[in-house]
């Protein structure tokens, strides 16, 4: 299959991705190149649908024919990693781990982070107040290594999703300073700040390759992305205390940073357009500000603000950047399309519903799933248009995975497969 892929690239043939390896797929963009995907459908159109033995909001990831997700058991003190056959939905293996129940946000769960996967296996991350734990499992579910990264302080629990890049596992671990919630926390709470840091572990061994100490303000939930510029590869992070930070992938040195651009929580994940980096923050139930920044100049360690948006900014759903356009979907159901280079607004409309799930782009459409499980399909262009609405019929916080022409939709207790894999290119063999 790898030979086939490189032949297709050589001749400029666009082929659908065979894997969806992290939160929101390739570099966290939410963009899929599959074609002939359904615009609308009914329950009879699913390839399969199953009841999951776990509950939760961890988004699925896929490698080859293996689909992975996590969840917990509301009535039991355990959480699980599941591996399913992508063609049938059959559970191939399941690994259970104990968890002692502790306080979480009402919409969080004990295994809400999205895992990441490659040809070696899957990386999962979860926490309790005493430890932030990262575990590497093989594709067959055997433990390869495990790292206790220390205590975790976050008012609402964690949801730190890792990524795999360049032989490293990279994780943002931004924790809270309890003093910011002194008015809310019970008397006698330890007010020492959490131990915040960015970390890269060796993919094969779990040993620390680099670690960047951070100030602690509020727990962060954004998943980093990869930026390549000037022959270097950078990991881009967002946080309350440090704004937007780019770290050299190999050395762990900070390439550039722009701080003091917001003062509250970062949840939506950063996105890229040319030399621009987009990030946002918010508080309560809504986003407050989106910024477009770039390095001040080649080699500079400072970032500069290019423009910002302060109306209808998402807190939780991440953005989509495609065809020179930036698409935003707020938690309260307002969708916006702006020019990615300038921030000029093309349209801003209410689509109804509330959203945690991030939009997915397929064939100039945005597939959006509300908290109540309604799928809303929007035209991804300069003109606003609602193309379709369908119902999953259950609370949904997860973002779908799309690979090889098939979308995998996860509600709190169910998993669906939709779409057909394209026919193999004639004459090409695995």
Buried (B, 14 or more C-beta within 10 A) or exposed (E): EEEBEEEBEEEEEEBBBBBBBBBBBBBBBBBBBBEEBBEEBEEEEBBBBBEBEBBBBBBBBBBBBBBBBBBBBEEEEEBBBBBBEBEEBEBBBEBEBEBEEEEBEEBBBBBBBBBBBBEBBBBBBBBBBEBBBBBBBEBEBEEBBEBEBBBBBBBBBBBBBBBBBEEBBBBBBBBBBBBBEEEEBEEEEEEEBBBBBBBBBEBEEBEEBBBBEBEBBBBBBBBBBBBEBEEEBBBBBBBBBBBBBBBBBBEBEBBBBBBEBBEBBBBBBBBBBEEBBBBBBBEEEBBBBBBBBBBEEEEEEEBEEBBBBEEBBBBBBBBBBBEEBBBBBBBBBBBBBBBBBEBEBBEBBEBEBBBBBBBBBBEEBBBBBBBBBBBBBBBBBEEBEEBBBBEBEEBBBBBBBBBBBBBBBBBBBBBBBBBBBEEEEEEEEE
